[in-house]
Structure formats: C-alpha cells, structure tokens
Amino acid sequence: MLDSLRREYAQLVTSGAQLLLLLIGLKLESRNSWLICLSVMAAISILAWLSALNRLRTVRDTPTSKIASAAQGYVELRGRGHPFGDPLLGKLSLLPCLWYRYRIEQRESGNKWKTMDAGESDDTFILRDDTGECVIDPEQAEILTLHHDQWHDGDYRYTEWKLIEHDSLYVIGQFRTQGGSSVEFDTHAELNALLAEWKQDMPALLKRFDLDNDGTLNAQEWMLARSAANREVARMMREAQAQPDINIVGRPRDGKLFMVSNLGQDKLARRYLLWSWAHLLIFFGALGGAGWVLQKTTI
C-alpha cells in the first residue's frame, strides 16, 4: 500500500473535495446547488490536473545526478538510505528507521475514528550512491513510502509509516554544499567580536599587552592586541576552511517539489500520469454534468 506522508498531496485532497461536492449536490437536489457544486468541482479538477502535471514533468524531466558531481541547485538523486549517527527508532514500533510518521486514533460512536496524537520525525539521514553521500533534511518534504504498519488495541488504532535503512531512495530537492571551502567567513566581523570578547576581561587583556604596566593600553599596545587578534581570526578561518564539505538536500526556497520516496522514478511518473488523467476526466465530467443540468432546466 502506497501512502503519502509529511504533507497531503493535492490529488488526494481534491479527490475528497470533489466527492464531498457530489454528495452535497445529491442531497440538495436543486438546479442552483448542482450548478454551483459542478462548477466548483470543475475548478478544483483543473487545478489538481495542473498540480499532477507539474509533478509528472518534474519527475520525468529532471536529470539524475551523481552526488559527487551534483551542481548546486535543484537536483534529482538516487541512492541508498543510511542513518546519520545513531539509528532513529519508530515512535510506536521502536524499530530502527530513517524517518517515521505515526497516528494514534480512538474509536468513537458510529465506528468513527478520532485522532488522539500524531507526529513525525525531522531527523536528518544519509543518502549514499557509488560516488559519495549527502545529508537529507526531510523537513517539509513530501514523502512516499511503502513501509506502512497498522494495528489495533481495544478501541485504539495505531498507524506508523517509515523509511528504513538500505531503502533505495529517490530524492528531488535543493542541493547545497556547506562548510570547508564554501564557508562564509567575515574576518572584519570576527575580529570585532574577538576584541569585544577580550575587553570583557580587562585584567587578562592588560596582563598580555600592557607592556609599561601603567594600567592602560596606549596606541602601540592596542595595535599589538589587534595584531594578535588578527592572527587568531586567521587561524579560526583556516580551521573552518579545513573542515570537510557537507552536501545537504532540503526544501527549495522557490517552492519547487521536494520529495523523498522509496518508489522508483518510473512508478512515480505513472502515478502522476494516472492522477492527471483522472482529474482531467473529472473536469470534463463536471462540465458535461453542468451542461446537462442547464439543458434539462431549459426544456
């Protein structure tokens, strides 16, 4: 069973809205209510079709990159998932995983279910291919996973979705490299901050640079202090730039699709193709229904 996680897909939300509008039209049974419901259905369907078509084109047209040679920006990657540090444990199952989402529901009268608790992890994990690895920050990602467990205990229903270690993952999002050679280091700001920190401990500052022991720093002594601070800042910059680069994939700032899935690219493309056709059929069906209502009421 395929479940959409992290955020509800527009396709699922709009399908529910379309069904609700159809039920409202059946219940009210008036010309105007039918026209309103069918018109709104048509509008929702065309928006959902555009959303599915955009996802289809993104999945199909974005070229797959290797991690070691990926350009900074919007990329598509494939690899195996691995934990970042100690393995994460599922909230309900307590089994090792890379990411989880859970929901706890209680049965109410009429066999309805009320959500009592829900949540998901935001821990980072590693994507690794045959050229290198990068960190996946799943915050605000659309996550599709095949790992879905559900069980009951009395009047409670427990549901958990997971990505697990060694899953073959498809990732599309914003790729950036930080640390090491790409680190931004403002030497002027760092120098001012370091001197301000030294001034907080004047006895230590005087002990180091008050050469004539008069209890103050003259111009020459202050220049010595600034020279020492400059050397310290240069050392800090060298250490920062010597750190290894870290590749990170996260949410694009321009609102483009950010997806993590253990479903292959071809299956994802087929999924969005089917959704696009479904919404297009509903659109034309709603238009045809509205035309039929108008024709019927004018006869």
TANOR-V87774 format. One record per backbone hydrogen bond with DSSP energy under -1.0 kcal/mol. CO is the residue of the C=O (numbers start at 0). NH is the residue of the N-H. E is the energy in kcal/mol with one decimal. If there is no record, write none. Layout:
# TANOR-V87774
CO|NH|E + CO|NH|E
This chain:
# TANOR-V87774
2|144|-1.3 + 4|6|-2.9 + 4|142|-1.3 + 8|12|-2.3 + 9|13|-2.9 + 10|14|-1.7 + 11|15|-1.9 + 12|16|-2.1 + 13|17|-2.6 + 14|18|-2.1 + 15|19|-2.2 + 16|20|-2.4 + 17|21|-2.0 + 18|22|-2.2 + 19|23|-2.3 + 20|24|-2.4 + 21|25|-2.1 + 22|26|-2.0 + 23|27|-2.6 + 24|28|-2.2 + 29|33|-2.4 + 30|34|-2.4 + 31|35|-2.6 + 32|36|-2.7 + 33|37|-2.8 + 34|38|-2.2 + 35|39|-2.5 + 36|40|-2.4 + 37|41|-2.2 + 38|42|-2.2 + 39|43|-2.8 + 40|44|-2.5 + 41|45|-2.1 + 42|46|-1.8 + 43|47|-2.6 + 44|48|-2.6 + 45|49|-2.0 + 46|50|-2.0 + 47|51|-2.7 + 48|52|-2.6 + 49|53|-2.3 + 50|54|-2.0 + 51|55|-2.5 + 52|56|-2.5 + 53|57|-2.2 + 54|58|-2.7 + 55|59|-2.4 + 56|60|-3.0 + 57|61|-1.7 + 72|174|-3.8 + 74|172|-2.0 + 75|64|-3.1 + 76|170|-2.7 + 78|168|-3.1 + 79|127|-2.3 + 80|165|-3.4 + 81|125|-3.3 + 87|96|-2.7 + 89|93|-1.3 + 94|89|-2.6 + 96|87|-1.2 + 98|162|-2.0 + 99|120|-2.3 + 100|160|-2.7 + 101|118|-1.8 + 102|158|-2.4 + 103|115|-3.1 + 103|116|-1.6 + 104|156|-2.6 + 105|113|-2.7 + 111|107|-3.8 + 113|105|-2.7 + 116|103|-3.2 + 118|101|-2.7 + 124|135|-3.4 + 125|81|-2.6 + 126|133|-2.3 + 127|79|-2.7 + 131|128|-2.4 + 133|126|-2.7 + 134|248|-2.8 + 135|124|-1.5 + 137|140|-2.2 + 141|259|-2.3 + 142|4|-2.8 + 143|261|-1.5 + 144|2|-1.4 + 146|161|-2.0 + 148|159|-2.8 + 150|157|-3.2 + 152|155|-1.4 + 154|106|-3.1 + 155|152|-2.5 + 156|104|-2.7 + 157|150|-2.2 + 158|102|-2.2 + 159|148|-2.9 + 160|100|-2.0 + 162|97|-3.7 + 162|98|-1.4 + 163|166|-1.8 + 166|80|-2.1 + 168|78|-1.7 + 169|260|-2.1 + 170|76|-3.3 + 171|258|-2.1 + 172|74|-2.8 + 173|249|-2.1 + 174|72|-2.4 + 175|247|-3.1 + 177|245|-2.7 + 178|181|-1.8 + 179|182|-1.5 + 184|186|-1.0 + 185|189|-2.6 + 186|190|-2.4 + 187|191|-2.2 + 188|192|-2.3 + 189|193|-2.3 + 190|194|-2.5 + 191|195|-2.2 + 192|196|-2.0 + 193|197|-2.3 + 194|198|-2.1 + 197|200|-1.5 + 200|204|-2.0 + 201|205|-3.1 + 202|206|-2.1 + 203|207|-1.5 + 204|208|-2.1 + 205|209|-2.5 + 208|210|-1.7 + 217|221|-2.7 + 218|222|-1.9 + 219|223|-1.6 + 220|224|-2.0 + 221|225|-2.4 + 222|226|-2.3 + 223|227|-2.2 + 224|228|-2.3 + 225|229|-2.6 + 226|230|-2.0 + 227|231|-2.0 + 228|232|-2.6 + 229|233|-2.3 + 230|234|-1.9 + 231|235|-2.3 + 232|236|-2.4 + 233|237|-2.1 + 234|238|-2.3 + 235|239|-2.3 + 236|240|-2.5 + 237|241|-1.2 + 245|177|-2.5 + 246|134|-3.5 + 247|175|-2.5 + 248|136|-2.6 + 249|173|-2.5 + 251|254|-1.1 + 257|141|-3.0 + 258|171|-2.3 + 259|143|-2.0 + 260|169|-3.3 + 263|267|-2.2 + 264|268|-2.6 + 265|269|-2.3 + 266|270|-2.2 + 267|271|-2.2 + 268|272|-2.2 + 269|273|-2.5 + 270|274|-2.2 + 271|275|-2.3 + 272|276|-2.2 + 273|277|-2.6 + 274|278|-2.6 + 275|279|-1.9 + 276|280|-2.5 + 277|281|-2.3 + 278|282|-2.2 + 279|283|-2.3 + 280|284|-2.5 + 281|285|-2.8 + 282|286|-2.2 + 283|287|-2.7 + 284|288|-2.5 + 285|289|-2.4 + 286|290|-2.4 + 287|291|-2.3 + 288|292|-2.3 + 289|293|-2.3 + 290|294|-2.5 + 291|295|-2.6 + 292|296|-2.1
